[in-house]
Amino acid sequence: MVEEKFAEGAGQRRECLLTVLVPLGSTLLAFVACGIIIACLGKNPLEGYALLFSGSIGSPQKIASSLVAACPLIFTSLCAAFAYRCGVFNLGGEGQFIIGGVASASVLVVTGSTGPAGTALAIVSGIAAGALWAAIAGVMKIARGLNEMITSIMLNYVATLFMGYVYTSLFRDGGNPQTPSVADSVMLCKIPGLRMHVGVVMAIALGLVVAYVITRTSFGFKIRAVGLNPVASRVNGFPVKRLVMLSFVISGAIAGMGGAVELLGKQYRLMSGFGAGFGFDGVAIALIAQLNPIASVVVAIFFGILQTGASSMQVGILVPTAIVEIMRALIIIFSVAGMALLRLPQIKQLLSQARSSRKSSERAEASA
């Protein structure tokens, strides 16, 4: 019995180790590949990478800028990770993020709220709007059996077009295609001495909360059970449809909160491009992190570092910032491909044989 438990624990440790090593190895491979591209352009890749990191983490202010860039990615990656844990493929994080920002801006314009009350009202409005927007895809999946990937992606386009109507017509600020800026008293306060708003702290704290809920609560256990086997969960009396709906609503609320925080902490107004790309970047980050909320926060911060340091590398060695986009894409491809390879029966068999041979050699050494 003790040996079985020890073997089970060792297996779990190996699985966790592989979960960490695959993204790290993928990142290293991506850096090597991009280094070759930089060298082909006649530049020094080591110098470029030094500029990349000095421009993103070289000082407290630069670290703060990287964290601000990572903030929306943290929200959208947590949105994707939570939904996927329940077996729900919510690809509408971008639309829910945008609707959260639209709701926050609209409420502030209509009510004229200021001060902490206005900030709280805007954030709550963003959370509620994101949850309701995600619930549309949830209802269509549960009631009509429609594929949530298709419906959530389509809702992204609807959200983007609706936002365009808001900032070009409904709440247009004079001749500019944008909404009025939020009042100074409503903006998220900055951390003293840093160019970083408290929304970053909120995002990281939310990651800890999501991790706790998923791994340490009965609700999280039910969510994971439905994601692993909905049929067995239904047989065991779990309310599968209700849990699926809740996973939509909660993941949408997370993304909507991200939209509100982005509006109040960085953008301050709706305009063309608000929220663009954050949703699918969040999905990619969640996949790299293997749907682990804490790892999602870490990967999002790393992506923020790459984004912030790209301009320093461009100025320093005169290479396009597209190099960093290529790097991010390669990290995603290598990570997903690496985890897929590890799940192949042939690879599993090779790993099992390697472990067996190592154990045999250890026993032989012990007996000798």
C-alpha positions, 0 to 999 in steps of 0.5 A: 500500500505504501509503495503504491502511494509512493509510486502514485506520488512520484507519477504526479511529481513527474507529470508536474515536472513535465508540465513545467519543462515543456513550456520552458523548453518551448521558450528556449527553442523559440529564443533559439529560432528567433536568434537565428532569424536575427542573425540572418538579418545581420544583427547580434541576437545576444545583444538584441535579447539583452536590450529586450530584457533591459527594456522590460525589466531593467528598472522598477518603472520598466517592470511596472510597464511590463506588468501593466501590459500583462494585466489584460492578458491575465484576465483573458487567460484566467477567463479561458482557463476557468471555462476550459476546466469545465470542458467549455471552450469559451473563445469569446474572451475578447468579446466579453472583455470589450463588452465589459469596457463598453458597459463601464464607459457607458455607465459612467457617461450616463450616470456621471458618477465620480470618485470611488463610488464611480470606480466601483460602479464601473467595475461591477458593471463590467463584471455583470456585462461580461457575465451576461455576454458569455451567458448568451453562448451558454444558453445556446449551448445548453438549450439548443446544443450549439457549438460554443466555439462558433457562437462565442467567436461570432459574439466577438464580432458583435461586441466589436461592432457594438463598441464601434457604434458606441464610440462613433455615434452613441457617446461620441466625444465631439469630432473624434471617434471615441468616448469621453475620457473617464473622470480623473477621480474614477481612474484606478489609482497608481501605486506610489513611485510606479507607473502601475495601477492597482488593477495589476494587483487585482489581476494577480489576486484574482489568479490566486482566488481562481486557483483556490476555487478550482483546486480547494473547493467542492465547487471547483471539484465539480467543475473539474469533474464535469470537464473530465467526464460529464457523463460520469458527473451526471451519473453521480448527481452533479448538475452538469448543465448548471455547472456548464452555465456557471462556468460560462458566466464566471469566465465571462465575468472575469473577462468583463472585469478585465475590460473595466480595469483596462478602461479605468487603469490604462485606456480611459476611453473607448476607441478603435482597437480597444481589447483587440487581440487580448482574447485569443492571446489569453487562450494561447496563454491558458494552453501554454499554462496547461489551464493552471491559473497561477501558471497563466498569470506567470505566462501572461507576465512573461508575454507582457515582458516580451511586448514591453521590451520589443521596442527597445530591441527595435531601437537598439539593433534595428530589427522589427518588433514582429520578431517578438510576435514570431517568438510568441507564436513559436512559444505557443506552437512548441508548447502545444505540440510538446504536450500533444506529443507527450500524450501519444501512446508511443511517447508514453511507452518510451517514458515508461520504459525509461522509468522502468530501466532507471528503477531496475538500475537503482535496484541493481546498485542497491543490491550490489 
